[in-house]
Every structure is written in structure tokens, then in C-alpha cells.
Amino acid sequence: MIKHREIFDRIAPYLHSREAIIITGMRQTGKTTLLHYFFQKISSPNKLFLDLENPLNRRYFEEQDYERIKASLELLGLRFDQRAYIFLDEIQLVKGIPSVVKYFIDHYGVKFFL
């Protein structure tokens, strides 16, 4: 088993890369804790953390029109004219989320932590 500090060191070099960071593992092993840790490490104020276990948060990403998703995220304070960081917990609860993530990476350079 890898200790958390080793995981932090392994992920840290990728904090500002283009690719999404995806944290996987068994239940109750600290994935959410890692997401919160890296959320705090990002110094940019242009970041958002959403727990998709909350149905109100899920609805943002269940929309079929990606520009509507963008507009909803802007209402939450996220700006797309600069680097944006989106942290999503419990992504398995939203069908089709990989397509949404890819779209926002490709079109807006958003950095995702999943």
C-alpha cells in the first residue's frame, strides 16, 4: 500500500499539466481526502470543487448542451478566460462525464481532478 505522502509526491508534478488527474481506488481509502488536499494546493482562485453525490451538483453535468454547462459553471464563479481547475468527487454517478471532461479540456484548457 502506498502512503499518502508518496501519492502526494507522485501527483504533484502533474498539478498544472493539461491532462486530467484521475484518482481511483477502493471505497474509504482517502480519494476524497486527496482531492481536497490538491484543491488547497492550487493557489488560483479560479477553482471549483463539486461533490457529485449531491444531486444539485450532478445536474450541472447531466446537461446535454456543453455551453449550458459552461454557463452554469460561470454562475458558480468559474472563469474560462483564464486557467480553470475543476475538482469532481464521485464522478461515477454521472453518465457521460468523460465526454464533458474531454470537451472542457479541449475547448477551454480546464484542468480536472477526478
Contacts in CASP RR format, 6 or more apart in sequence:
PFRMAT RR
TARGET T0000
AUTHOR 0000-0000-0000
METHOD contacts of the structure
MODEL  1
MIKHREIFDRIAPYLHSREAIIITGMRQTGKTTLLHYFFQKISSPNKLFL
DLENPLNRRYFEEQDYERIKASLELLGLRFDQRAYIFLDEIQLVKGIPSV
VKYFIDHYGVKFFL
2 10 0 8 1.000
4 30 0 8 1.000
4 33 0 8 1.000
4 34 0 8 1.000
7 34 0 8 1.000
8 34 0 8 1.000
8 37 0 8 1.000
11 21 0 8 1.000
11 23 0 8 1.000
11 34 0 8 1.000
11 38 0 8 1.000
12 41 0 8 1.000
14 21 0 8 1.000
15 21 0 8 1.000
15 38 0 8 1.000
15 41 0 8 1.000
15 42 0 8 1.000
15 111 0 8 1.000
16 83 0 8 1.000
16 111 0 8 1.000
17 111 0 8 1.000
18 105 0 8 1.000
18 109 0 8 1.000
18 111 0 8 1.000
19 105 0 8 1.000
20 101 0 8 1.000
20 105 0 8 1.000
20 111 0 8 1.000
20 112 0 8 1.000
20 113 0 8 1.000
20 114 0 8 1.000
21 38 0 8 1.000
21 111 0 8 1.000
21 112 0 8 1.000
21 113 0 8 1.000
21 114 0 8 1.000
22 114 0 8 1.000
23 31 0 8 1.000
23 34 0 8 1.000
23 35 0 8 1.000
23 113 0 8 1.000
23 114 0 8 1.000
24 31 0 8 1.000
25 31 0 8 1.000
31 89 0 8 1.000
32 51 0 8 1.000
32 89 0 8 1.000
35 49 0 8 1.000
35 87 0 8 1.000
35 89 0 8 1.000
35 113 0 8 1.000
36 49 0 8 1.000
38 87 0 8 1.000
38 113 0 8 1.000
39 47 0 8 1.000
39 49 0 8 1.000
39 85 0 8 1.000
39 87 0 8 1.000
39 113 0 8 1.000
42 85 0 8 1.000
44 82 0 8 1.000
44 83 0 8 1.000
44 85 0 8 1.000
46 78 0 8 1.000
46 79 0 8 1.000
46 82 0 8 1.000
46 83 0 8 1.000
46 84 0 8 1.000
46 85 0 8 1.000
47 78 0 8 1.000
47 84 0 8 1.000
47 85 0 8 1.000
47 86 0 8 1.000
47 87 0 8 1.000
48 73 0 8 1.000
48 76 0 8 1.000
48 77 0 8 1.000
48 78 0 8 1.000
48 84 0 8 1.000
48 85 0 8 1.000
48 86 0 8 1.000
48 87 0 8 1.000
49 87 0 8 1.000
49 89 0 8 1.000
50 57 0 8 1.000
50 60 0 8 1.000
50 86 0 8 1.000
50 87 0 8 1.000
50 88 0 8 1.000
50 89 0 8 1.000
51 57 0 8 1.000
51 89 0 8 1.000
51 90 0 8 1.000
52 58 0 8 1.000
52 61 0 8 1.000
52 88 0 8 1.000
52 89 0 8 1.000
52 90 0 8 1.000
52 91 0 8 1.000
52 93 0 8 1.000
52 94 0 8 1.000
53 89 0 8 1.000
53 90 0 8 1.000
53 93 0 8 1.000
58 93 0 8 1.000
58 94 0 8 1.000
60 69 0 8 1.000
60 72 0 8 1.000
60 73 0 8 1.000
61 69 0 8 1.000
61 88 0 8 1.000
61 94 0 8 1.000
61 97 0 8 1.000
61 100 0 8 1.000
62 94 0 8 1.000
62 95 0 8 1.000
63 69 0 8 1.000
63 72 0 8 1.000
66 100 0 8 1.000
66 103 0 8 1.000
66 104 0 8 1.000
66 107 0 8 1.000
69 100 0 8 1.000
69 104 0 8 1.000
70 80 0 8 1.000
70 104 0 8 1.000
70 108 0 8 1.000
73 80 0 8 1.000
73 84 0 8 1.000
73 86 0 8 1.000
74 80 0 8 1.000
78 84 0 8 1.000
78 86 0 8 1.000
80 108 0 8 1.000
80 110 0 8 1.000
83 109 0 8 1.000
83 110 0 8 1.000
83 111 0 8 1.000
84 108 0 8 1.000
84 109 0 8 1.000
84 110 0 8 1.000
84 111 0 8 1.000
85 110 0 8 1.000
85 111 0 8 1.000
85 112 0 8 1.000
85 113 0 8 1.000
86 104 0 8 1.000
86 110 0 8 1.000
86 111 0 8 1.000
86 112 0 8 1.000
86 113 0 8 1.000
87 112 0 8 1.000
87 113 0 8 1.000
87 114 0 8 1.000
88 97 0 8 1.000
88 112 0 8 1.000
88 113 0 8 1.000
88 114 0 8 1.000
91 97 0 8 1.000
91 114 0 8 1.000
94 100 0 8 1.000
101 112 0 8 1.000
101 114 0 8 1.000
104 110 0 8 1.000
104 112 0 8 1.000
105 111 0 8 1.000
105 112 0 8 1.000
END
